[in-house]
Amino acid sequence: MFELWVPVTLAAAFLQNLRSALQKHLKGRLSTAGATFARFGYGFPVAVAYVLLLHYGFDFEYSTPNLPFFIWGIFGGAAQIAATALLVYLFGLRNFAVGTAYSKTETVQAAVFGLIFLGDHLSWPAIAAIVISLIGVMSISLAKSGGGIRNMRAALFERTTAIGLASGAMFGISAVLYRGASLSLDGPHFAMQAGYTLAWVTGLQTLAMLIYIRIREPGQITKILKAWRVASIVGAAGALGSVGWFTAMTIQNVAYVRALGQIELVFTFIASTVFFHERSTRGEIIGIVLIVAGILLLLLKG
């Protein structure tokens, strides 16, 4: 239960929650692409600094890249960008909440892709834990929109459902490919493997987003630079959170990490209740209980 990947994943989930909250603040000042770029552009220097710290501060040798590393990394970075684009596209469609709920199948899909690409197997208690948590996550997603199981059945063959499932698949694939990239380095230390992979992939994503914004949204780069105070915090929180995700996924099966990472929704629930005194619906409370139950089952029996 108290293996290293557990606290690392918890820290990553907390930092991701912080990054998301700050990104929402940025969204009012920047475009969707601009706010997304802040995560990569301002996070890249932090990722590089982390690798330098491991090398000069802890005497870890740099990892040696190889062809499989570049293949895993390029496709992993592209899959994450595609997943994010699909999710953002959902927000402009009718009945987007149902599609978003289906996108939460990422953990289950990651388990399938992990088995296909990396041969990662799950125990039956772990599978049960992931399914329980998945039901909890989808319950929260539907409760926030006022939807329900009937809406999900009715929308089963709608475009929003297909896009949501595709987004979840891309997120799942990207996580598995990142694990594959990190493991392909084969040393010298799992922390350096994770950090080196993160720095390389974040650099690739920064370049891709920079080219896109320069072509499609002239003037947005200037706004991003002017918003450096908040944007730099977003980038730092995002990069440090990614350090946690990449490190945990190097140590442990992606499906386990993503399942535990759903505790991010519990953090959000606590913050909204304690600090903002927001009232929660019955569906949200049931969802939180299911997520916690799934996480406990995963840690104790998975």
C-alpha positions in Angstrom: 0.0 0.0 0.0 2.8 2.4 0.8 4.9 2.0 -2.3 6.6 5.1 -3.7 4.2 5.5 -6.6 1.3 6.1 -4.2 2.5 9.4 -2.6 4.0 10.5 -6.0 0.6 10.1 -7.7 -1.2 11.9 -4.8 1.2 14.8 -5.2 0.7 14.8 -9.0 -3.1 14.8 -8.6 -2.9 17.8 -6.2 -0.7 19.8 -8.5 -2.9 19.0 -11.5 -5.9 20.3 -9.5 -4.0 23.5 -8.7 -2.9 23.9 -12.4 -6.5 23.5 -13.6 -7.8 26.1 -11.2 -5.2 28.6 -12.4 -5.8 27.7 -16.0 -9.4 28.6 -15.6 -8.3 32.1 -14.4 -6.1 32.4 -17.4 -8.9 31.4 -19.8 -10.5 34.8 -19.2 -7.4 36.6 -20.5 -6.2 34.2 -23.2 -7.7 32.0 -25.8 -8.2 28.2 -25.2 -5.0 27.5 -27.2 -3.1 30.3 -25.3 -4.1 29.0 -21.9 -3.1 25.5 -23.0 0.2 26.7 -24.3 1.0 28.3 -20.9 1.0 24.7 -19.5 3.7 23.6 -22.0 5.6 26.8 -22.8 6.2 27.9 -19.2 6.5 24.3 -18.0 9.3 23.3 -20.4 12.0 25.3 -18.5 10.9 23.7 -15.3 11.1 20.2 -16.8 14.7 21.0 -18.1 15.6 22.4 -14.7 14.4 19.2 -13.0 16.6 17.1 -15.3 19.6 19.4 -14.5 18.9 19.1 -10.8 18.9 15.3 -11.0 22.2 15.4 -13.0 24.2 18.0 -11.0 22.5 17.8 -7.7 22.1 14.0 -7.4 24.8 12.8 -9.8 22.3 10.9 -12.0 23.7 10.3 -15.4 21.7 11.5 -18.4 19.5 8.9 -20.1 20.6 7.8 -23.5 17.8 8.2 -26.1 17.1 5.6 -28.7 14.8 5.1 -31.7 12.0 3.4 -29.6 12.1 6.4 -27.2 11.6 8.9 -30.0 8.8 6.8 -31.5 7.0 6.4 -28.2 7.5 10.0 -27.2 6.4 11.6 -30.5 3.2 9.6 -30.7 2.5 10.0 -27.0 2.8 13.8 -27.3 0.7 13.9 -30.4 -2.0 11.7 -28.7 -2.1 14.0 -25.7 -2.6 17.1 -27.9 -5.3 15.3 -29.9 -7.1 14.2 -26.7 -7.1 17.8 -25.3 -8.3 19.2 -28.7 -11.2 16.6 -28.7 -12.2 17.5 -25.2 -12.2 21.2 -25.9 -14.2 20.6 -29.1 -16.8 18.8 -27.0 -17.5 22.0 -25.1 -18.9 23.6 -28.2 -21.4 20.8 -28.9 -24.9 20.2 -27.6 -25.1 17.5 -24.9 -21.3 17.9 -24.4 -21.7 16.8 -20.7 -22.5 13.2 -21.8 -19.6 13.1 -24.1 -17.3 14.4 -21.3 -18.6 11.7 -19.0 -17.6 9.1 -21.7 -14.2 10.7 -21.9 -13.7 9.6 -18.3 -13.3 6.0 -19.5 -9.6 6.9 -19.9 -8.5 4.7 -17.0 -10.3 1.6 -18.4 -9.0 2.3 -21.9 -5.5 2.8 -20.5 -5.7 -0.6 -18.9 -6.6 -2.2 -22.3 -3.9 -0.3 -24.2 -1.3 -1.0 -21.5 -2.0 -4.7 -22.0 -1.8 -4.4 -25.8 1.3 -2.3 -26.1 3.3 -3.1 -23.0 1.8 -6.4 -21.7 0.8 -4.8 -18.4 -1.6 -7.1 -16.5 -4.1 -6.2 -13.8 -5.4 -8.3 -10.9 -9.1 -8.9 -10.6 -9.4 -6.7 -7.5 -7.6 -3.9 -9.4 -10.1 -4.2 -12.3 -13.0 -4.1 -9.9 -11.5 -1.0 -8.2 -11.0 0.8 -11.5 -14.6 0.0 -12.6 -16.0 1.3 -9.2 -14.0 4.5 -9.5 -15.1 4.9 -13.1 -18.8 4.7 -12.1 -18.0 7.3 -9.4 -16.3 9.7 -11.9 -19.1 9.4 -14.4 -21.7 10.0 -11.7 -20.0 13.3 -10.8 -19.8 14.3 -14.4 -23.5 13.7 -15.0 -24.6 15.2 -11.7 -22.8 18.5 -12.6 -24.8 18.7 -15.8 -28.1 17.5 -14.4 -28.0 14.5 -16.6 -28.5 10.9 -15.7 -28.2 7.3 -16.9 -31.2 7.8 -19.3 -29.3 10.6 -21.0 -26.3 8.4 -21.4 -28.3 5.7 -23.0 -30.1 8.1 -25.3 -26.8 9.6 -26.4 -25.1 6.3 -26.9 -25.0 6.7 -30.7 -24.6 10.5 -30.8 -21.5 12.2 -32.1 -20.7 13.6 -28.7 -20.4 10.1 -27.3 -18.0 9.1 -30.1 -15.8 12.2 -29.5 -15.8 11.6 -25.7 -14.7 8.0 -26.1 -12.1 9.1 -28.6 -10.8 11.7 -26.2 -10.6 9.1 -23.4 -8.8 6.7 -25.8 -6.2 9.3 -26.8 -5.5 10.2 -23.1 -5.2 6.5 -22.3 -2.9 5.9 -25.3 -0.7 8.9 -24.5 -0.2 7.7 -20.9 0.8 4.2 -22.1 3.1 5.6 -24.7 4.8 7.9 -22.2 5.4 4.9 -20.0 6.8 3.0 -23.0 9.1 5.9 -23.8 10.4 6.1 -20.2 10.9 2.4 -19.9 12.7 2.2 -23.3 15.5 4.4 -21.8 16.4 1.5 -19.5 18.2 3.6 -16.8 20.2 4.9 -15.3 17.5 5.7 -12.7 13.7 5.8 -12.9 13.6 9.5 -11.8 16.0 10.5 -14.6 14.1 8.3 -17.1 10.8 10.1 -16.2 12.4 13.5 -16.1 14.2 13.1 -19.4 11.0 11.8 -21.1 9.0 14.7 -19.7 11.5 17.3 -20.8 11.7 15.9 -24.3 8.0 15.5 -24.8 7.1 18.9 -23.3 9.7 20.5 -25.6 8.0 18.8 -28.6 4.5 20.0 -27.5 5.8 23.5 -26.9 7.1 23.7 -30.4 4.0 22.3 -31.9 1.7 24.6 -30.0 3.9 27.6 -30.8 3.7 27.0 -34.5 -0.1 26.5 -34.3 -0.7 29.7 -32.3 1.7 31.7 -34.6 -0.3 30.6 -37.7 -3.9 30.5 -36.4 -3.9 33.1 -33.7 -1.6 36.1 -34.5 -1.1 38.3 -31.5 -1.9 35.6 -28.9 1.8 35.1 -28.1 2.1 38.7 -27.0 -0.8 38.2 -24.6 0.8 35.0 -23.2 4.0 36.9 -22.5 2.0 39.7 -20.8 0.3 37.1 -18.5 3.6 35.7 -17.4 2.9 36.0 -13.7 -0.1 33.6 -13.6 1.1 31.7 -16.6 4.5 30.9 -15.1 2.7 29.4 -12.0 0.5 27.4 -14.3 3.5 26.1 -16.1 5.4 25.3 -12.9 2.5 23.5 -11.3 1.8 21.6 -14.6 5.4 20.6 -15.0 5.9 19.5 -11.4 2.6 17.6 -11.6 3.8 15.9 -14.8 7.1 15.0 -13.0 4.9 13.1 -10.6 2.8 11.4 -13.3 5.7 10.4 -15.4 7.7 9.1 -12.4 4.7 7.1 -11.1 4.0 5.7 -14.6 7.6 4.6 -14.9 7.4 2.7 -11.6 3.9 1.3 -11.9 1.2 0.2 -14.4 -0.6 3.2 -16.0 -4.0 2.0 -15.1 -3.1 1.8 -11.4 -1.7 5.4 -11.5 -4.6 6.9 -13.4 -7.1 5.1 -11.1 -5.4 6.6 -8.0 -5.1 9.9 -9.7 -8.9 10.2 -9.8 -8.5 11.4 -6.2 -8.1 14.8 -7.8 -11.9 15.0 -7.9 -12.0 14.4 -4.2 -9.6 17.3 -3.7 -11.9 19.5 -5.8 -15.0 18.3 -3.9 -13.3 19.2 -0.5 -12.2 22.6 -1.8 -15.6 23.5 -3.1 -17.3 22.4 0.1 -14.9 23.8 2.7 -13.6 26.9 1.1 -16.4 28.0 -1.2 -19.3 26.5 0.8 -20.9 25.1 -2.4 -23.7 22.6 -1.9 -23.2 19.2 -3.5 -25.9 17.1 -5.2 -26.7 13.5 -4.2 -25.1 12.3 -7.4 -21.8 14.1 -6.6 -21.7 12.7 -3.1 -22.4 9.1 -4.4 -19.6 9.6 -7.0 -17.1 10.7 -4.3 -17.9 7.7 -2.1 -17.5 5.4 -5.1 -14.2 6.9 -6.1 -12.8 6.7 -2.5 -14.1 3.1 -2.3 -12.4 2.2 -5.5 -9.1 3.8 -4.5 -9.1 2.0 -1.1 -9.8 -1.3 -2.9 -7.0 -0.6 -5.3 -4.5 0.2 -2.6 -5.5 -2.7 -0.2 -6.1 -5.5 -2.7 -5.0 -4.3 -6.1 
